[in-house]
Amino acid sequence: MLTIGLTGNIGSGKSTVAKLLVAHGAALVDADQVARQVVEPGAVAYQPLVDRFGAGILDAEGRIDRPALAARAFGDPDELAALNAIIHPAIGIAMVEGKESHRGTDRIVVMDIPLLKQFHREMLALDAVVVVDVPAELALARLTTLRGMEAEDAQARQAAQPTREERLEGAEYVIDNSGDEDSLAVEVDRVWRALLELPQQPDPEPGSQPVAPASD
């Protein structure tokens, strides 16, 4: 098994790259999907969130209302810290479990992590990191034209993420998504072939996996 981190700033086309890698045969563990799963009723983070933030964060069906939760937490450092202390460990554990479900196989497991940091490399024992790269101006244009986002909102989200230079600094492989769909497919093919050449890593001893941190 090889464990590959996949990241890229908003508007980079990271989700499209993830789909192309899956089409090549990769297994995907998506942090955004995991984040939605851990707050479902009965899931590990659901009741702690309700206990901490109250029933006002629930919708009419009793599910976590993500915008309502965000409105409570964001803008207040203490509330945000409380949210992160509940959410981040749950996501980290679920990500590790997603990876471990492929232990003992020869799969390439892609961990799709929007805000990939050094502790993710350590926690998930990543063998390499792939960054989907696109100039910020082009990403902004795609966000406003293809996603219909307001320019101010898109720019604010870009500003809250790591810079392009910070992303590229930790990358073993870079996928250039500044061209069209055909060009992107060629880029993904190139990186996929390189990943196939990487040596498979031996399974670690039981209990040797790092523990998920409380927050980032």
C-alpha positions as CSV (number, residue, x, y, z in Angstrom):
1,M,0.0,0.0,0.0
2,L,1.1,3.5,-0.8
3,T,-0.5,6.5,0.9
4,I,-0.5,9.7,-1.1
5,G,-1.7,13.1,0.1
6,L,-3.6,15.2,-2.4
7,T,-4.1,18.9,-1.9
8,G,-4.7,22.2,-3.7
9,N,-6.2,25.5,-3.0
10,I,-9.9,26.3,-3.6
11,G,-10.5,26.5,-7.4
12,S,-7.5,24.4,-8.2
13,G,-9.5,21.5,-9.5
14,K,-8.4,19.1,-6.8
15,S,-11.7,17.2,-6.8
16,T,-11.5,16.6,-10.5
17,V,-8.0,15.3,-10.1
18,A,-9.2,13.0,-7.3
19,K,-11.8,11.5,-9.6
20,L,-9.2,11.0,-12.4
21,L,-6.9,9.2,-9.9
22,V,-9.8,7.0,-8.8
23,A,-10.4,6.2,-12.5
24,H,-6.8,5.0,-12.7
25,G,-7.4,2.6,-9.8
26,A,-6.7,4.7,-6.7
27,A,-8.7,4.3,-3.4
28,L,-9.9,7.7,-2.2
29,V,-10.3,8.9,1.4
30,D,-11.9,12.4,1.2
31,A,-11.5,14.6,4.2
32,D,-14.5,16.8,3.3
33,Q,-16.7,13.7,3.0
34,V,-15.4,12.4,6.3
35,A,-16.1,15.8,7.9
36,R,-19.8,15.4,6.9
37,Q,-20.0,11.8,8.1
38,V,-18.6,12.4,11.6
39,V,-21.4,14.9,12.4
40,E,-24.3,12.7,11.2
41,P,-26.8,11.7,13.9
42,G,-25.3,8.8,15.9
43,A,-21.8,9.5,14.6
44,V,-18.9,10.2,16.9
45,A,-19.0,14.0,16.8
46,Y,-22.7,14.6,16.7
47,Q,-23.7,14.5,20.4
48,P,-20.6,16.3,21.6
49,L,-21.4,19.2,19.2
50,V,-25.0,19.3,20.5
51,D,-23.9,19.2,24.1
52,R,-21.4,22.0,23.5
53,F,-23.4,24.3,21.2
54,G,-27.0,23.5,22.0
55,A,-30.1,22.4,19.9
56,G,-29.9,25.7,18.0
57,I,-27.4,24.1,15.6
58,L,-29.9,21.4,14.5
59,D,-32.2,21.5,11.6
60,A,-35.9,20.4,11.6
61,E,-34.8,16.8,11.0
62,G,-32.4,16.8,13.9
63,R,-29.2,16.9,11.8
64,I,-26.4,19.3,12.3
65,D,-27.1,22.5,10.4
66,R,-23.6,23.3,9.2
67,P,-24.3,27.0,8.4
68,A,-25.8,27.5,11.8
69,L,-22.9,25.8,13.5
70,A,-20.5,28.0,11.5
71,A,-22.3,31.1,12.5
72,R,-21.9,30.1,16.2
73,A,-18.2,29.2,15.9
74,F,-16.6,31.4,13.4
75,G,-15.7,34.9,14.5
76,D,-15.3,33.8,18.1
77,P,-11.9,32.3,18.9
78,D,-13.1,30.4,22.0
79,E,-16.1,28.9,20.2
80,L,-13.9,28.0,17.2
81,A,-11.4,26.3,19.4
82,A,-14.2,24.3,21.0
83,L,-15.5,23.3,17.6
84,N,-12.0,22.2,16.4
85,A,-11.4,20.2,19.6
86,I,-14.5,18.1,18.8
87,I,-14.2,17.9,15.0
88,H,-10.5,17.5,14.3
89,P,-9.9,14.3,16.4
90,A,-13.0,12.7,14.9
91,I,-11.9,13.5,11.4
92,G,-8.3,12.4,12.1
93,I,-9.4,9.0,13.5
94,A,-11.8,8.4,10.6
95,M,-9.1,9.3,8.1
96,V,-6.7,6.8,9.7
97,E,-9.4,4.2,9.7
98,G,-10.1,4.8,6.0
99,K,-6.5,4.3,5.2
100,E,-6.1,1.3,7.3
101,S,-9.0,-0.4,5.6
102,H,-6.6,-0.9,2.7
103,R,-3.8,-2.2,4.8
104,G,-2.2,-5.3,3.3
105,T,-3.2,-4.5,-0.3
106,D,-1.1,-3.0,-3.1
107,R,-3.5,-0.1,-3.6
108,I,-2.5,3.5,-3.9
109,V,-4.6,5.3,-1.3
110,V,-5.2,9.0,-2.0
111,M,-5.9,11.1,1.1
112,D,-7.7,14.2,-0.2
113,I,-7.0,16.9,2.3
114,P,-7.7,20.6,1.4
115,L,-5.5,22.1,4.2
116,L,-2.8,19.5,4.2
117,K,-0.1,20.3,6.8
118,Q,3.0,18.6,8.2
119,F,1.1,16.9,11.0
120,H,-1.1,15.2,8.3
121,R,2.1,13.7,6.8
122,E,3.1,12.3,10.1
123,M,-0.3,11.2,11.3
124,L,-1.1,9.4,8.1
125,A,2.5,8.4,7.3
126,L,2.2,9.8,3.8
127,D,4.6,8.4,1.2
128,A,4.3,11.5,-1.0
129,V,2.2,14.6,-1.5
130,V,0.6,15.7,-4.8
131,V,-0.3,19.3,-5.2
132,V,-2.8,20.5,-7.8
133,D,-1.4,23.9,-8.9
134,V,-3.1,26.8,-10.6
135,P,-2.4,30.5,-10.5
136,A,-4.5,32.4,-8.0
137,E,-6.0,34.6,-10.7
138,L,-7.1,31.7,-12.8
139,A,-8.6,29.9,-9.7
140,L,-10.5,33.1,-8.9
141,A,-11.9,33.3,-12.5
142,R,-13.0,29.7,-12.3
143,L,-14.7,30.2,-8.9
144,T,-16.7,33.1,-10.1
145,T,-17.6,31.8,-13.6
146,L,-18.0,28.1,-13.0
147,R,-19.2,28.0,-9.4
148,G,-21.0,31.3,-9.5
149,M,-19.3,32.6,-6.4
150,E,-19.1,36.3,-5.6
151,A,-15.6,37.7,-6.2
152,E,-15.3,39.0,-2.6
153,D,-16.3,35.7,-1.1
154,A,-13.9,33.8,-3.4
155,Q,-11.0,36.1,-2.6
156,A,-11.7,35.8,1.1
157,R,-11.6,32.1,0.9
158,Q,-8.4,32.2,-1.1
159,A,-6.8,34.5,1.5
160,A,-7.7,32.1,4.3
161,Q,-5.7,29.3,2.7
162,P,-2.0,28.6,2.4
163,T,-0.3,30.6,-0.3
164,R,0.6,28.9,-3.6
165,E,4.3,29.0,-2.6
166,E,3.5,27.3,0.7
167,R,1.6,24.5,-1.0
168,L,4.3,23.8,-3.5
169,E,7.1,23.8,-0.9
170,G,6.0,20.4,0.5
171,A,5.1,18.7,-2.8
172,E,6.8,15.6,-4.3
173,Y,4.6,15.9,-7.4
174,V,2.8,18.9,-8.9
175,I,-0.1,18.6,-11.3
176,D,-0.5,21.7,-13.4
177,N,-4.2,22.5,-14.0
178,S,-3.8,25.8,-15.8
179,G,-4.8,24.2,-19.1
180,D,-7.9,22.5,-20.5
181,E,-9.4,19.1,-19.5
182,D,-7.3,17.2,-21.9
183,S,-4.1,18.8,-20.6
184,L,-5.2,17.9,-17.0
185,A,-5.7,14.3,-18.0
186,V,-2.2,14.2,-19.4
187,E,-0.8,15.7,-16.2
188,V,-2.7,13.1,-14.0
189,D,-1.5,10.3,-16.2
190,R,2.1,11.5,-15.8
191,V,1.9,11.6,-12.0
192,W,0.0,8.3,-11.8
193,R,2.8,6.5,-13.7
194,A,5.4,8.1,-11.3
195,L,3.4,6.9,-8.3
196,L,3.3,3.3,-9.7
197,E,7.1,3.4,-9.7
198,L,7.3,4.2,-6.0
199,P,8.2,1.2,-3.7
200,Q,5.5,-0.3,-1.6
201,Q,6.0,0.4,2.1
202,P,6.0,-2.5,4.6
203,D,3.1,-2.6,7.1
204,P,4.0,-1.0,10.4
205,E,4.0,-3.0,13.7
206,P,0.6,-3.0,15.4
207,G,0.1,0.1,17.6
208,S,2.9,2.0,15.9
209,Q,0.5,4.4,14.0
210,P,0.6,8.0,15.3
211,V,-2.4,9.3,17.2
212,A,-4.6,11.9,15.6
213,P,-3.9,15.4,17.0
214,A,-6.6,17.4,18.8
215,S,-6.5,20.1,16.3
216,D,-4.4,21.9,13.6
